[in-house]
Amino acid sequence: MYSLITLIKKYHKILQILISAIILLIILRDINFNQLFTIIKSINIQWYIHAIIIFAFSVIIVSYKWWKILVFQGYSYEYKKIFKINLGASFYNQFLPSRVGGDAIKIFFLIKDRVKEKGKISMSVIIDRLFNLLGIILVAVFSSLTFKKDTTLFVVMISIFFSLILMLFFVVLISGYFKKKLFIKMTIVKKIINTLHSIKYYINSLKKILFMIIGGVLYAMLTFIMNYYLGKSLGINISLDYYLFFLPIIFVATIIPISFGGFGIREGGFVYFLGLVGVDQEHALSLSLLSYFTVLILSAPGYFLLIMDSSSKKDID
């Protein structure tokens, strides 16, 4: 068992690429590429522009939420700096092996002048990510109330939601007590409790908690609405509530580090869930690809802005 775990750790990147490749090959073998290219070439520009506008709002709101977390921590960064880093991280996220790889980019560019405060800045990114995830879960749960196509899945989403609510309750009310009173020898448990206590220290009022929850929900809604508009641009006419139902599942699935950057998992998810409501594989795959490349292209300016900032600092030095 030990040797198997060691091998997995040593070759996990290769395994991720292999899993992504296998899933993509399974999907692509049944795809009519002529139809796929025809669908992509016939994009409705009006709906596509709607999607671009929604993406812009999403980046503004997510950057503002992270900026406010840093303010809660006592930092006074300019919003435009946080916006550039967040946009650049979104670009990097499309290439890195993990769907949360962009978080490391955020930390990297923000600690250049504050190396000794790496832990505190890293915590801001963790808090931001957790509330984004909470927002996605909330949207999924409430959309499930109106779209109960799969009862089992509905129960699972409700369970996840209440687990997160209990965790939030733990953070706000009793994490400090556990940190002081319990003497736990398990290192992992200690780290979890310390992390939760740190979150409570910075997000320490109901007003801040509500702000973070609303920010997370807005992020989730805008992301899913963008995909809805992209679907409309490709001629996919299904209701928004179905997008709110299945996209959270795909999002969470791509975070699990079993594939390379979510490739394969994302495409398979679109093909499967859209197939349940009668959308053919070519349209489903077109939407997955369009969603990916839209985010990639629109976040590319963030990459170049970060490179320019780094170059200008080197010139000054």
N, C-alpha and C positions, 0 to 999 in steps of 0.2 A: 504493500500500500504506500509506504514511504517513498519508494523509488518511482511509483506512478505519479504521485503528487509532485515530486522533484522534476520529473520529465515535463509535466504540464506547465509548471512554473517556468522552466527553461525555454520551452518552445511554444508558449501560449500565443505569441504574435503570429507564428506560422499556423497554429491551429485556428486562430481567428480568421486569417486570410483564407484558409482551406474551407472553413464552414461557410463564409460569405460566398466563395466561388461555387461551392456545391449548390447552395440555395439558388443563386443566380442562374446557374446552368439548368436547374430543374424548371425555373420559371421561363427562361428564354427558349427552351426547346419547343414550347407550344405557341410561341409568339409569331404572328404574321408581321414581319418587319416592314413590308410595304404599307400595310394598314397603319402600323405604328408611326411611320414617317409622315403619312398623310394626315393623321390626327394632329401631330405636332405642328405641321406646316399650316394647319387651318385654325390656329389659335385666334379666338375672338379678342382683339386688342382692347376693346372697352372693358371687358371683365378683367383682363390681365392688368390693366392700369389700376383698377380697383384693388387688386391683390398687392400691387407695389405700394400703394398709399397705406394700406393696412400694415404692411411690413414696416414702413417708415414709422408709423405710430407705435408699433410694438417695440422697436429699438429705442425710441425716445422714452417710453414708459419704463422699460426694463432698466435702462441706464439710470433713469431718475431714481428708481427704487434702490439700486445698488449705491448710488451717490448718497441717498438718505441714510442707508445703513452705516456708511462711512462717517456721516455727520453724527449719527448716534454714538459712534465710537470716539468722537472727538477730533476727527480729521477735517481739514478745510480744503480739500481738492476742488479745483474748478470743475464745473459740470461738463464742460466740453472735453476735458481730459478723460473723464470717466466714459463719456460717450464714445470717444475714439477707441479707447481700450476695449470697451464692450463690443463695438462693431468689429474691430479686428479679431477679437476672440471668437466671434461668430464665424468669421472666415476660416480661421485655423481649425475650428471645430469640424468643418466639413472634410478635413484631411486626416486628422489625428485618429489613432486606433480606437480611442474611447470617445463616446458621446459627451463626456464631461471633460475632455482634454482641453477645451477652451478655458476652463476654470484655471488651469495651471498657467496659461498664457496671461490671464488677468493678474494673477499673483506676480508673475515674472516682471511684467511692465510696471507694476505699482510699487514693488519693493526695492527698485533700483536705488532710490535715495533713502530708503528706510529698511535696510537689511535686518537690523536688530528687531524690527517689528513684524517680521514675517508671520509669526503665529497669529497676531491680532488681525492683520490684513487677510490672512487665509480664512479666519473665522468669518469675515464679512462676506466672502465668496460662498462659504458653506451656508450661512444664513440665507443669502440670496437664492441659492439653489434649492434649499429646503422649502422655502415659501413659494417658489415657482412650482415645485412638485405638489405642494399642498393645493395650490390654485388649480392645477390640472386635475387632481383627485376630486376637488369640489365640483368642478365643471362636469366631470364624468358622472359623479353621483347624481347631480340634479338633472342631467340630461337623461340618465337611466330611468328616472321617474316618469318621463314622458315617452321613452322609447324602450319598452321592456321586451326586446326581441329574444333575449337570452336570459332566462331567470337565474341560471347558475352564475353567469357573469355578473349579473346585477348584485347578487348576494356577496360575491367576492369584492366588488367595488365598494359596497357598503361597509364590509369588514375592514378594508384598507382605510377607508375614510375615518371610521371610529377609532382605529388604531392610532392614526395621526392626531386626532382630537385628544385622545388620552395622553399621547406624547407631549402635545402642546400644554395640556393641563399639568403634566408632570414638570415641564420646564418652568412654568409660571409660578407654581405653588410650592413644590416640595423638593426640587432638585438641590437647593441650597442645604436643606435639612439632611438629605442623603449624603451630600458631599462632606458634611462636617461630622455626622454621627456614625456612619457605617465605615467599617474597616474591611474593605473588600480586597482580597488578594489577587483576584483575576484582573490582569492588566487591561484586557479588552473592555471589561465592564467599567473599570476606572476611567478609561478614556472616553467611553460613551457618556458617563455621568459628568465628567469634567467639561465635555463639549456642550452638553445640555445646560449645565450651570453657566457656561460662558455666554450662551445664547440668551439666557435669562438676564444676565448682567447688562447686555446691550439693548435687548428688546424688553424693557422693564416696565412697560405701562400698557394698559388696555388700548390707548390711542395708537401707540406704535404697532401693537399686534394687529389691530384692525387695518392700519395703513398697509402693513406687509401682506395681509391676507387679500385685501382689495387689489393691491399691486400684482400679486400672484394670479388672481382670477382674471384680471384684465390681460395679463401676458398670455394666459392660456386661451382666452376667448379670441384675442386678436390673431394668435397663431392658427387657431382652427378656422376662423373666418377667412383668413388669407388662403388656406387650402380649399375652402368652399368656393371662393372666387376663382381660384385656379382651375378647379373642377368645372365651374361654369364656363370658363374660357375654352375648355376642351369639349364642351357639349355634354358634360355629365350633369344630368338634372335629377339630383336626389336632395332631400331636405337637409337643412343645416343641422337639425337635431341628430341626424345619423352621423354626421362628421363629429359632432361633440361626443358621440357615443363610442366610436371606434378609434379615433385618433389618439386619445389618451392611452389606450392599450398599446398602440404602436410606439408611442413616445417612451413609455416605461420599458417596453421590450428592448428598444434600441440602447437603453442605458446599460442593460445587463451585458457585461463584457464577454459575450460568446462569439461575436462577429467583429469584423474590422470596420469600425466607425458606423456600425448599424447597417452596413450594406448587406443586402440579401434579406435581412429581417424586415427592414422598412419596405422593400419592394414586395416581399411575400405578404406582408400585412395588408398593403393596399390591394393587391390582387385578390386575397382571400376575402376581406371584409366587404369590398365593393362587389365582389362576385356574389355575395349573399343577397344583394338587392338587384341583381341582374345586369351589372356593368361588366362588359367583356374585358378580357385580360389586357388587350392592347390599350384601351382607355385607362384602365387602372394603373398599368405600368407607366403610361405617359404622364399621369398625374404625379406619381412618385418621383419620376425623373425631373419633371418641371418644377416641383416643389424644391427638390434638392438644388438644382442649378439656379433657380431664382434667388434662393438665400445665398448661394455661393457668389453670384454676380453682384447682388445688391450690397453684400457685406465686404466685397473686395476693396472699396475705397478705405475702409478701416485699416486694412493691411498696409496699404501704401502710406497712409497717414502715420502709422506707427513706425514704419521704416524711415520716413522723412524725419520724424522726431528723433529717432535714434541716431541718424546721420548728422543732424544739426548739433546734437549734444557732443558727438565725437569731434566735430569741427571746432566747437568751443573749447573742448578739453585740449 
